[in-house]
Amino acid sequence: MAHTLSHAAQRATPATLRLDSPAVAQARRELAACFRLASLQGFEEGVCNHFSAMVPGHDDLFFVNPYGYAFGEITASRLLICDFDGHVIDGEGKPEATAFYIHARLHRLMPRVKAAFHTHMPNATALCLLEGPPLLWLGQTALKFHGRTAVDEHYNGLALDDAEGDRIAAAMGDADILFLKNHGVMVAGATIAEAWDDLYYLERAAEVQLRAMSANRPLKPVPHEIAQRTCEQMRAGDAESARAHLASGMRQLRARGIDFEA
């Protein structure tokens, strides 16, 4: 199912390009932890899904996972650093083609997106296969996303060129969550921690919605005004909560002996 980026090329790292700062090292560890946590939660699909994050201090470079590795194999040192033109600046291997075309265009066109996580995680993806709005405002967890979602109704095959990456970026607009109908989801965050937090809770919200729908009883939505107020209450503490959530996950990985930091 995966396609490698045919024009990816290794480019020598300029002497002036600092890729070993403490901030870069911490971003590597955090992103690698997200891959491992996503693997433990069953969010991955083979070697086809991808996470990216901007490299701290560089507005034209991003981390992405290399082609051919499952989420459970990713470590900090295994992450690639790429530029927006398809060059691998640091790391061994090359990105999967759709990973490059989606993430490079998203980061280039939307500077607010510092981390972008794309998965075919089962419950959120199941909602993408249904007619109508994917996520309903039924439970408190779902309300975290009220007013923050967009839907791409026009599945267009694999993202194998800039045009498809541009189309996906346009469909996302100002949203943080993009439901790609007949495909999967994209979560965009201002930080790696916030992207992980949203990814995790999006799948949980989708799971309980599907369970409620399977009961074949009328659904009880939350009124718009309450849903919006609740979302605003959650958002007020989201950044701090997301940092704590990721820090907790990293501690749990270490406690399990999962060496994501190597």
JOQUI-V112894 format. One record per run of one state. SS is the DSSP state (2 for helix, 1 for strand, 0 for the rest). FROM is the first residue (numbers start at 0). LEN is the number of residues. If there is no record, write none. Layout:
# JOQUI-V112894
ss->SS from->FROM len->LEN
ss->SS from->FROM len->LEN
This chain:
# JOQUI-V112894
ss->0 from->0 len->3
ss->1 from->3 len->1
ss->0 from->4 len->4
ss->1 from->8 len->2
ss->0 from->10 len->11
ss->2 from->21 len->19
ss->0 from->40 len->9
ss->1 from->49 len->5
ss->0 from->54 len->6
ss->1 from->60 len->4
ss->0 from->64 len->1
ss->1 from->65 len->1
ss->0 from->66 len->4
ss->2 from->70 len->3
ss->0 from->73 len->2
ss->2 from->75 len->3
ss->0 from->78 len->1
ss->1 from->79 len->4
ss->0 from->83 len->3
ss->1 from->86 len->4
ss->0 from->90 len->4
ss->1 from->94 len->2
ss->2 from->96 len->13
ss->0 from->109 len->5
ss->1 from->114 len->5
ss->0 from->119 len->2
ss->2 from->121 len->6
ss->0 from->127 len->12
ss->2 from->139 len->4
ss->0 from->143 len->5
ss->1 from->148 len->4
ss->0 from->152 len->9
ss->2 from->161 len->11
ss->0 from->172 len->4
ss->1 from->176 len->4
ss->0 from->180 len->3
ss->1 from->183 len->6
ss->0 from->189 len->2
ss->2 from->191 len->23
ss->0 from->214 len->9
ss->2 from->223 len->13
ss->0 from->236 len->1
ss->2 from->237 len->18
ss->0 from->255 len->7
